[in-house]
Every structure is written in structure tokens, then in C-alpha cells.
Amino acid sequence: MWFMKLKRSNDRYLGGVCGGIAEYFNLNPYLIRIIWVVLSLVSAVLPGLVVYIILWIVMQPPEE
């Protein structure tokens, strides 16, 4: 599964989820964070928060 290749990032503010997604797709982490916040606000915050927590649990920790 594609999400099993995702790893949380050391470039993080909270859990490293957005940074890990940005590294996987070779994008700017700030762009992913802004998109995540906008999508979360549009979807009444709770779904975005739940998905973030699930990804935080499922994604592998960053390599040191």
C-alpha cells in the first residue's frame, strides 16, 4: 500500500505528517500545511483532524 511508504518528517510542527507527505511527493511542506488547514476548515475541522491523527498513528516514524 502506498501509505506504508510514507514516513513522518523531522521537518515538523506537530507530528510530521504534512512534512512526510511533502517529502513523499517532493513538494514544499508549507504548501501541504496550507492545503491541509484550508481543507480542514472547509470540512468543519473535525474530519481533517481525525485524518491527521490516523495518519500520525499509521505513518512510520522519521529516520534519525
Backbone as CSV, one residue per row, in Angstrom:
resi,resn,N_x,N_y,N_z,CA_x,CA_y,CA_z,C_x,C_y,C_z
1,MET,0.836,-1.175,0.000,0.000,0.000,0.000,0.883,1.241,0.000
2,TRP,0.433,2.263,-0.727,1.248,3.465,-0.899,1.499,4.185,0.409
3,PHE,0.535,4.174,1.331,0.719,4.942,2.565,1.704,4.280,3.507
4,MET,2.031,3.018,3.264,3.016,2.353,4.112,4.432,2.854,3.795
5,LYS,4.621,3.474,2.626,5.919,4.045,2.269,6.104,5.433,2.868
6,LEU,5.025,6.034,3.331,5.102,7.364,3.916,5.768,7.309,5.281
7,LYS,6.621,8.278,5.528,7.261,8.405,6.841,7.030,9.817,7.330
8,ARG,6.829,9.946,8.639,6.737,11.286,9.207,8.076,11.979,9.040
9,SER,8.043,13.277,8.996,9.242,14.062,8.722,9.843,14.635,10.001
10,ASN,11.145,14.888,9.949,11.793,15.633,11.032,11.490,17.115,10.915
11,ASP,11.080,17.545,9.712,10.648,18.934,9.474,9.187,19.018,9.878
12,ARG,8.939,19.223,11.163,7.567,19.152,11.646,7.241,20.262,12.608
13,TYR,5.926,20.506,12.691,5.396,21.426,13.692,4.615,20.663,14.740
14,LEU,3.903,19.624,14.319,3.122,18.847,15.269,3.580,17.396,15.237
15,GLY,3.159,16.662,14.253,3.506,15.241,14.202,4.375,14.853,13.036
16,GLY,4.616,15.762,12.117,5.437,15.459,10.953,4.671,14.850,9.797
17,VAL,3.341,14.809,9.895,2.521,14.201,8.860,2.598,15.008,7.564
18,CYS,2.358,16.296,7.627,2.391,17.134,6.419,3.797,17.172,5.820
19,GLY,4.809,17.226,6.664,6.188,17.202,6.179,6.520,15.898,5.489
20,GLY,6.017,14.792,6.031,6.239,13.487,5.408,5.542,13.358,4.069
21,ILE,4.322,13.869,3.984,3.590,13.861,2.711,4.326,14.718,1.690
22,ALA,4.821,15.871,2.122,5.559,16.758,1.225,6.841,16.093,0.724
23,GLU,7.558,15.399,1.594,8.778,14.706,1.175,8.453,13.588,0.188
24,TYR,7.379,12.856,0.421,6.988,11.752,-0.454,6.680,12.256,-1.862
25,PHE,5.959,13.378,-1.967,5.585,13.918,-3.265,6.561,14.986,-3.766
26,ASN,7.663,15.220,-3.036,8.693,16.185,-3.392,8.097,17.589,-3.568
27,LEU,7.339,18.013,-2.577,6.710,19.335,-2.571,7.175,20.123,-1.356
28,ASN,6.860,21.397,-1.354,7.187,22.262,-0.233,6.265,21.931,0.947
29,PRO,6.809,21.661,2.140,5.971,21.322,3.285,4.987,22.420,3.672
30,TYR,5.363,23.682,3.458,4.450,24.780,3.792,3.215,24.750,2.898
31,LEU,3.392,24.370,1.645,2.262,24.247,0.723,1.297,23.165,1.208
32,ILE,1.815,22.039,1.623,0.972,20.947,2.127,0.265,21.372,3.401
33,ARG,0.966,22.071,4.279,0.348,22.529,5.533,-0.797,23.503,5.267
34,ILE,-0.584,24.422,4.327,-1.638,25.388,3.990,-2.839,24.675,3.384
35,ILE,-2.586,23.753,2.465,-3.687,22.989,1.858,-4.434,22.208,2.922
36,TRP,-3.704,21.590,3.854,-4.338,20.800,4.919,-5.238,21.679,5.792
37,VAL,-4.750,22.845,6.170,-5.529,23.749,7.017,-6.778,24.221,6.283
38,VAL,-6.628,24.609,5.022,-7.777,25.083,4.256,-8.812,23.972,4.105
39,LEU,-8.370,22.775,3.733,-9.313,21.665,3.592,-9.972,21.303,4.921
40,SER,-9.229,21.397,5.998,-9.811,21.113,7.311,-10.861,22.151,7.689
41,LEU,-10.585,23.407,7.417,-11.551,24.459,7.734,-12.815,24.331,6.887
42,VAL,-12.642,23.976,5.623,-13.784,23.817,4.731,-14.650,22.622,5.154
43,SER,-14.012,21.607,5.708,-14.752,20.400,6.097,-15.158,20.414,7.564
44,ALA,-15.245,21.563,8.158,-15.687,21.736,9.550,-14.686,21.197,10.572
45,VAL,-13.418,21.204,10.258,-12.275,20.902,11.120,-12.193,19.447,11.579
46,LEU,-13.248,18.869,12.081,-13.188,17.534,12.682,-12.690,16.448,11.728
47,PRO,-13.189,16.348,10.494,-12.661,15.297,9.602,-11.170,15.458,9.329
48,GLY,-10.714,16.678,9.127,-9.295,16.904,8.892,-8.449,16.525,10.088
49,LEU,-8.938,16.816,11.265,-8.234,16.471,12.497,-8.179,14.955,12.693
50,VAL,-9.282,14.286,12.422,-9.341,12.824,12.566,-8.387,12.151,11.581
51,VAL,-8.383,12.603,10.323,-7.488,12.031,9.319,-6.031,12.278,9.710
52,TYR,-5.716,13.470,10.223,-4.353,13.784,10.647,-3.909,12.832,11.759
53,ILE,-4.764,12.603,12.736,-4.424,11.710,13.853,-4.230,10.281,13.363
54,ILE,-5.088,9.834,12.454,-4.951,8.479,11.903,-3.631,8.348,11.150
55,LEU,-3.299,9.337,10.324,-2.025,9.296,9.602,-0.844,9.346,10.556
56,TRP,-0.959,10.111,11.624,0.100,10.205,12.625,0.368,8.828,13.231
57,ILE,-0.676,8.063,13.452,-0.541,6.722,14.029,-0.015,5.729,13.003
58,VAL,-0.507,5.813,11.765,-0.190,4.826,10.735,1.190,5.030,10.120
59,MET,1.585,6.283,9.932,2.870,6.557,9.267,4.037,6.156,10.152
60,GLN,5.073,5.669,9.498,6.282,5.264,10.220,6.982,6.485,10.784
61,PRO,7.668,6.333,11.896,8.403,7.483,12.454,9.566,7.870,11.545
62,PRO,10.047,9.110,11.670,11.153,9.553,10.813,12.445,8.828,11.145
63,GLU,13.287,8.722,10.141,14.606,8.129,10.371,15.506,9.187,10.999
64,GLU,16.233,8.793,11.980,17.123,9.734,12.688,18.394,9.935,11.932
